[in-house]
Amino acid sequence: MNDRFSAEPLAVERLEEYSRAEQEEILGPGEDPYGVAYTGLTYLPKQTHFGIRAADGRLIAHTGLLPVPLTVGGTDLEAIGVGGVCVAAHRRGEGLARAVVGTALEHGRALGFRYALLFCRPPLAVFYRGLGFREVAEEVTVEQPEGRLAVMPLCTMWRPLAAGAGWPEGPVRLRSLPM
């Protein structure tokens, strides 16, 4: 049975784990499934994972979260980093990414985070704008191994998770590896 025509909506669940095998279940095998290897950056794995399974139990969508410390214009804050967003190619356009990202953001809000932060390839910025994310106009630097700082070449976007949470002005420094 094709889930696209299933009468029951697919539920987002918190995943106990999310390994390379689960990622390949969604995206298939490959060395650069997110298309960001060109950045040359080292990324942190996410700590909390949400997914959607098809009726047959196969994982078809994912989003991960990781708390990240940052400094924006001299103000230290912590955001919930969003990453690893993916949907199986044959299931795109069904709102699955919106569902897993939305659940992940609600989880971040429930944990008390005022901001969500993500990095994406420029063509995906339109999608994230539709989820309430806004582009960071300032330069963003991220830590890399051996304490090296690197300018983030991907689009950096933020979203308020608390009422009245405005983004401070100024350059952004992620005080960790990117997520």
C-alpha positions as protocol buffer text, in pm:
chain_id: "A"
residue {
  index: 1
  type: MET
  ca { x: 0 y: 0 z: 0 }
}
residue {
  index: 2
  type: ASN
  ca { x: 133 y: 345 z: -89 }
}
residue {
  index: 3
  type: ASP
  ca { x: 129 y: 578 z: 216 }
}
residue {
  index: 4
  type: ARG
  ca { x: 62 y: 874 z: -11 }
}
residue {
  index: 5
  type: PHE
  ca { x: -295 y: 750 z: -38 }
}
residue {
  index: 6
  type: SER
  ca { x: -327 y: 616 z: 316 }
}
residue {
  index: 7
  type: ALA
  ca { x: -625 y: 745 z: 512 }
}
residue {
  index: 8
  type: GLU
  ca { x: -419 y: 763 z: 832 }
}
residue {
  index: 9
  type: PRO
  ca { x: -177 y: 1055 z: 871 }
}
residue {
  index: 10
  type: LEU
  ca { x: 183 y: 964 z: 944 }
}
residue {
  index: 11
  type: ALA
  ca { x: 299 y: 1059 z: 1293 }
}
residue {
  index: 12
  type: VAL
  ca { x: 625 y: 1223 z: 1395 }
}
residue {
  index: 13
  type: GLU
  ca { x: 808 y: 1022 z: 1659 }
}
residue {
  index: 14
  type: ARG
  ca { x: 1113 y: 1083 z: 1873 }
}
residue {
  index: 15
  type: LEU
  ca { x: 1381 y: 840 z: 1760 }
}
residue {
  index: 16
  type: GLU
  ca { x: 1593 y: 648 z: 2011 }
}
residue {
  index: 17
  type: GLU
  ca { x: 1885 y: 663 z: 1770 }
}
residue {
  index: 18
  type: TYR
  ca { x: 1972 y: 791 z: 1427 }
}
residue {
  index: 19
  type: SER
  ca { x: 2267 y: 620 z: 1266 }
}
residue {
  index: 20
  type: ARG
  ca { x: 2420 y: 618 z: 922 }
}
residue {
  index: 21
  type: ALA
  ca { x: 2195 y: 319 z: 846 }
}
residue {
  index: 22
  type: GLU
  ca { x: 1881 y: 521 z: 923 }
}
residue {
  index: 23
  type: GLN
  ca { x: 2012 y: 812 z: 716 }
}
residue {
  index: 24
  type: GLU
  ca { x: 2070 y: 575 z: 424 }
}
residue {
  index: 25
  type: GLU
  ca { x: 1720 y: 435 z: 474 }
}
residue {
  index: 26
  type: ILE
  ca { x: 1591 y: 783 z: 386 }
}
residue {
  index: 27
  type: LEU
  ca { x: 1849 y: 918 z: 142 }
}
residue {
  index: 28
  type: GLY
  ca { x: 2018 y: 607 z: 7 }
}
residue {
  index: 29
  type: PRO
  ca { x: 2393 y: 548 z: 20 }
}
residue {
  index: 30
  type: GLY
  ca { x: 2638 y: 824 z: -56 }
}
residue {
  index: 31
  type: GLU
  ca { x: 2935 y: 1013 z: 81 }
}
residue {
  index: 32
  type: ASP
  ca { x: 2771 y: 1358 z: 74 }
}
residue {
  index: 33
  type: PRO
  ca { x: 2396 y: 1309 z: 123 }
}
residue {
  index: 34
  type: TYR
  ca { x: 2333 y: 1673 z: 222 }
}
residue {
  index: 35
  type: GLY
  ca { x: 2551 y: 1828 z: -49 }
}
residue {
  index: 36
  type: VAL
  ca { x: 2771 y: 2024 z: 192 }
}
residue {
  index: 37
  type: ALA
  ca { x: 3109 y: 1847 z: 164 }
}
residue {
  index: 38
  type: TYR
  ca { x: 3234 y: 2137 z: -51 }
}
residue {
  index: 39
  type: THR
  ca { x: 3236 y: 2355 z: 265 }
}
residue {
  index: 40
  type: GLY
  ca { x: 3528 y: 2154 z: 404 }
}
residue {
  index: 41
  type: LEU
  ca { x: 3377 y: 2191 z: 751 }
}
residue {
  index: 42
  type: THR
  ca { x: 3351 y: 1937 z: 1032 }
}
residue {
  index: 43
  type: TYR
  ca { x: 2999 y: 1909 z: 1179 }
}
residue {
  index: 44
  type: LEU
  ca { x: 2868 y: 1785 z: 1512 }
}
residue {
  index: 45
  type: PRO
  ca { x: 2615 y: 1503 z: 1526 }
}
residue {
  index: 46
  type: LYS
  ca { x: 2272 y: 1594 z: 1658 }
}
residue {
  index: 47
  type: GLN
  ca { x: 2166 y: 1472 z: 2003 }
}
residue {
  index: 48
  type: THR
  ca { x: 1789 y: 1451 z: 1968 }
}
residue {
  index: 49
  type: HIS
  ca { x: 1615 y: 1306 z: 1665 }
}
residue {
  index: 50
  type: PHE
  ca { x: 1263 y: 1307 z: 1523 }
}
residue {
  index: 51
  type: GLY
  ca { x: 1137 y: 1101 z: 1232 }
}
residue {
  index: 52
  type: ILE
  ca { x: 842 y: 978 z: 1036 }
}
residue {
  index: 53
  type: ARG
  ca { x: 800 y: 616 z: 935 }
}
residue {
  index: 54
  type: ALA
  ca { x: 599 y: 481 z: 646 }
}
residue {
  index: 55
  type: ALA
  ca { x: 326 y: 226 z: 720 }
}
residue {
  index: 56
  type: ASP
  ca { x: 581 y: -51 z: 656 }
}
residue {
  index: 57
  type: GLY
  ca { x: 810 y: 89 z: 930 }
}
residue {
  index: 58
  type: ARG
  ca { x: 1068 y: 239 z: 694 }
}
residue {
  index: 59
  type: LEU
  ca { x: 1206 y: 576 z: 804 }
}
residue {
  index: 60
  type: ILE
  ca { x: 1111 y: 839 z: 543 }
}
residue {
  index: 61
  type: ALA
  ca { x: 1186 y: 1174 z: 715 }
}
residue {
  index: 62
  type: HIS
  ca { x: 1423 y: 1308 z: 983 }
}
residue {
  index: 63
  type: THR
  ca { x: 1526 y: 1620 z: 1174 }
}
residue {
  index: 64
  type: GLY
  ca { x: 1791 y: 1643 z: 1445 }
}
residue {
  index: 65
  type: LEU
  ca { x: 1855 y: 1893 z: 1725 }
}
residue {
  index: 66
  type: LEU
  ca { x: 2160 y: 2002 z: 1920 }
}
residue {
  index: 67
  type: PRO
  ca { x: 2200 y: 2288 z: 2172 }
}
residue {
  index: 68
  type: VAL
  ca { x: 2467 y: 2529 z: 2046 }
}
residue {
  index: 69
  type: PRO
  ca { x: 2641 y: 2818 z: 2222 }
}
residue {
  index: 70
  type: LEU
  ca { x: 2692 y: 3136 z: 2022 }
}
residue {
  index: 71
  type: THR
  ca { x: 2781 y: 3499 z: 2051 }
}
residue {
  index: 72
  type: VAL
  ca { x: 2586 y: 3754 z: 1849 }
}
residue {
  index: 73
  type: GLY
  ca { x: 2719 y: 4109 z: 1849 }
}
residue {
  index: 74
  type: GLY
  ca { x: 2885 y: 4054 z: 2187 }
}
residue {
  index: 75
  type: THR
  ca { x: 2580 y: 3888 z: 2345 }
}
residue {
  index: 76
  type: ASP
  ca { x: 2625 y: 3526 z: 2455 }
}
residue {
  index: 77
  type: LEU
  ca { x: 2322 y: 3305 z: 2404 }
}
residue {
  index: 78
  type: GLU
  ca { x: 2227 y: 2946 z: 2336 }
}
residue {
  index: 79
  type: ALA
  ca { x: 2009 y: 2826 z: 2052 }
}
residue {
  index: 80
  type: ILE
  ca { x: 1871 y: 2492 z: 1952 }
}
residue {
  index: 81
  type: GLY
  ca { x: 2052 y: 2392 z: 1634 }
}
residue {
  index: 82
  type: VAL
  ca { x: 1841 y: 2221 z: 1369 }
}
residue {
  index: 83
  type: GLY
  ca { x: 2003 y: 1990 z: 1116 }
}
residue {
  index: 84
  type: GLY
  ca { x: 1997 y: 1666 z: 930 }
}
residue {
  index: 85
  type: VAL
  ca { x: 1661 y: 1753 z: 777 }
}
residue {
  index: 86
  type: CYS
  ca { x: 1578 y: 1502 z: 505 }
}
residue {
  index: 87
  type: VAL
  ca { x: 1287 y: 1331 z: 333 }
}
residue {
  index: 88
  type: ALA
  ca { x: 1297 y: 1025 z: 109 }
}
residue {
  index: 89
  type: ALA
  ca { x: 1295 y: 1141 z: -254 }
}
residue {
  index: 90
  type: HIS
  ca { x: 974 y: 957 z: -341 }
}
residue {
  index: 91
  type: ARG
  ca { x: 791 y: 1125 z: -49 }
}
residue {
  index: 92
  type: ARG
  ca { x: 889 y: 1489 z: -103 }
}
residue {
  index: 93
  type: GLY
  ca { x: 612 y: 1742 z: -142 }
}
residue {
  index: 94
  type: GLU
  ca { x: 387 y: 1578 z: 119 }
}
residue {
  index: 95
  type: GLY
  ca { x: 469 y: 1813 z: 408 }
}
residue {
  index: 96
  type: LEU
  ca { x: 690 y: 1560 z: 589 }
}
residue {
  index: 97
  type: ALA
  ca { x: 984 y: 1800 z: 636 }
}
residue {
  index: 98
  type: ARG
  ca { x: 744 y: 2064 z: 769 }
}
residue {
  index: 99
  type: ALA
  ca { x: 605 y: 1807 z: 1015 }
}
residue {
  index: 100
  type: VAL
  ca { x: 939 y: 1683 z: 1154 }
}
residue {
  index: 101
  type: VAL
  ca { x: 1090 y: 2033 z: 1173 }
}
residue {
  index: 102
  type: GLY
  ca { x: 774 y: 2165 z: 1340 }
}
residue {
  index: 103
  type: THR
  ca { x: 781 y: 1891 z: 1603 }
}
residue {
  index: 104
  type: ALA
  ca { x: 1152 y: 1949 z: 1663 }
}
residue {
  index: 105
  type: LEU
  ca { x: 1095 y: 2324 z: 1707 }
}
residue {
  index: 106
  type: GLU
  ca { x: 814 y: 2258 z: 1956 }
}
residue {
  index: 107
  type: HIS
  ca { x: 1054 y: 2034 z: 2148 }
}
residue {
  index: 108
  type: GLY
  ca { x: 1316 y: 2312 z: 2152 }
}
residue {
  index: 109
  type: ARG
  ca { x: 1055 y: 2559 z: 2274 }
}
residue {
  index: 110
  type: ALA
  ca { x: 946 y: 2319 z: 2550 }
}
residue {
  index: 111
  type: LEU
  ca { x: 1310 y: 2295 z: 2662 }
}
residue {
  index: 112
  type: GLY
  ca { x: 1315 y: 2675 z: 2701 }
}
residue {
  index: 113
  type: PHE
  ca { x: 1519 y: 2777 z: 2399 }
}
residue {
  index: 114
  type: ARG
  ca { x: 1440 y: 3125 z: 2268 }
}
residue {
  index: 115
  type: TYR
  ca { x: 1600 y: 3070 z: 1925 }
}
residue {
  index: 116
  type: ALA
  ca { x: 1642 y: 2799 z: 1664 }
}
residue {
  index: 117
  type: LEU
  ca { x: 1941 y: 2815 z: 1428 }
}
residue {
  index: 118
  type: LEU
  ca { x: 2021 y: 2625 z: 1112 }
}
residue {
  index: 119
  type: PHE
  ca { x: 2258 y: 2622 z: 817 }
}
residue {
  index: 120
  type: CYS
  ca { x: 2134 y: 2533 z: 470 }
}
residue {
  index: 121
  type: ARG
  ca { x: 2228 y: 2545 z: 105 }
}
residue {
  index: 122
  type: PRO
  ca { x: 2090 y: 2869 z: -49 }
}
residue {
  index: 123
  type: PRO
  ca { x: 1820 y: 2697 z: -259 }
}
residue {
  index: 124
  type: LEU
  ca { x: 1662 y: 2562 z: 63 }
}
residue {
  index: 125
  type: ALA
  ca { x: 1630 y: 2907 z: 226 }
}
residue {
  index: 126
  type: VAL
  ca { x: 1290 y: 2959 z: 61 }
}
residue {
  index: 127
  type: PHE
  ca { x: 1156 y: 2645 z: 229 }
}
residue {
  index: 128
  type: TYR
  ca { x: 1286 y: 2751 z: 572 }
}
residue {
  index: 129
  type: ARG
  ca { x: 1148 y: 3104 z: 530 }
}
residue {
  index: 130
  type: GLY
  ca { x: 810 y: 2935 z: 491 }
}
residue {
  index: 131
  type: LEU
  ca { x: 866 y: 2781 z: 835 }
}
residue {
  index: 132
  type: GLY
  ca { x: 931 y: 3121 z: 992 }
}
residue {
  index: 133
  type: PHE
  ca { x: 1312 y: 3125 z: 970 }
}
residue {
  index: 134
  type: ARG
  ca { x: 1494 y: 3447 z: 884 }
}
residue {
  index: 135
  type: GLU
  ca { x: 1834 y: 3486 z: 725 }
}
residue {
  index: 136
  type: VAL
  ca { x: 2124 y: 3616 z: 931 }
}
residue {
  index: 137
  type: ALA
  ca { x: 2273 y: 3908 z: 738 }
}
residue {
  index: 138
  type: GLU
  ca { x: 2599 y: 3928 z: 931 }
}
residue {
  index: 139
  type: GLU
  ca { x: 2907 y: 3712 z: 884 }
}
residue {
  index: 140
  type: VAL
  ca { x: 2891 y: 3385 z: 1074 }
}
residue {
  index: 141
  type: THR
  ca { x: 3201 y: 3207 z: 1201 }
}
residue {
  index: 142
  type: VAL
  ca { x: 3212 y: 2855 z: 1339 }
}
residue {
  index: 143
  type: GLU
  ca { x: 3475 y: 2663 z: 1530 }
}
residue {
  index: 144
  type: GLN
  ca { x: 3663 y: 2383 z: 1365 }
}
residue {
  index: 145
  type: PRO
  ca { x: 3908 y: 2122 z: 1494 }
}
residue {
  index: 146
  type: GLU
  ca { x: 4226 y: 2252 z: 1657 }
}
residue {
  index: 147
  type: GLY
  ca { x: 4044 y: 2575 z: 1753 }
}
residue {
  index: 148
  type: ARG
  ca { x: 4044 y: 2713 z: 1397 }
}
residue {
  index: 149
  type: LEU
  ca { x: 3763 y: 2956 z: 1307 }
}
residue {
  index: 150
  type: ALA
  ca { x: 3595 y: 2932 z: 967 }
}
residue {
  index: 151
  type: VAL
  ca { x: 3345 y: 3156 z: 791 }
}
residue {
  index: 152
  type: MET
  ca { x: 3021 y: 2963 z: 734 }
}
residue {
  index: 153
  type: PRO
  ca { x: 2961 y: 2949 z: 357 }
}
residue {
  index: 154
  type: LEU
  ca { x: 2607 y: 2812 z: 394 }
}
residue {
  index: 155
  type: CYS
  ca { x: 2301 y: 3027 z: 452 }
}
residue {
  index: 156
  type: THR
  ca { x: 2251 y: 3084 z: 827 }
}
residue {
  index: 157
  type: MET
  ca { x: 1892 y: 3120 z: 942 }
}
residue {
  index: 158
  type: TRP
  ca { x: 1728 y: 3176 z: 1280 }
}
residue {
  index: 159
  type: ARG
  ca { x: 1376 y: 3162 z: 1415 }
}
residue {
  index: 160
  type: PRO
  ca { x: 1231 y: 3290 z: 1741 }
}
residue {
  index: 161
  type: LEU
  ca { x: 1089 y: 3020 z: 1967 }
}
residue {
  index: 162
  type: ALA
  ca { x: 973 y: 3255 z: 2244 }
}
residue {
  index: 163
  type: ALA
  ca { x: 744 y: 3555 z: 2230 }
}
residue {
  index: 164
  type: GLY
  ca { x: 943 y: 3874 z: 2178 }
}
residue {
  index: 165
  type: ALA
  ca { x: 1270 y: 3693 z: 2103 }
}
residue {
  index: 166
  type: GLY
  ca { x: 1452 y: 3931 z: 1868 }
}
residue {
  index: 167
  type: TRP
  ca { x: 1786 y: 3846 z: 1712 }
}
residue {
  index: 168
  type: PRO
  ca { x: 2070 y: 4069 z: 1839 }
}
residue {
  index: 169
  type: GLU
  ca { x: 2261 y: 4275 z: 1581 }
}
residue {
  index: 170
  type: GLY
  ca { x: 2619 y: 4203 z: 1493 }
}
residue {
  index: 171
  type: PRO
  ca { x: 2847 y: 3925 z: 1373 }
}
residue {
  index: 172
  type: VAL
  ca { x: 2768 y: 3571 z: 1481 }
}
residue {
  index: 173
  type: ARG
  ca { x: 3019 y: 3328 z: 1625 }
}
residue {
  index: 174
  type: LEU
  ca { x: 2917 y: 2973 z: 1691 }
}
residue {
  index: 175
  type: ARG
  ca { x: 3127 y: 2865 z: 1990 }
}
residue {
  index: 176
  type: SER
  ca { x: 3132 y: 2504 z: 1873 }
}
residue {
  index: 177
  type: LEU
  ca { x: 3151 y: 2304 z: 1556 }
}
residue {
  index: 178
  type: PRO
  ca { x: 2842 y: 2361 z: 1339 }
}
residue {
  index: 179
  type: MET
  ca { x: 2553 y: 2118 z: 1368 }
}
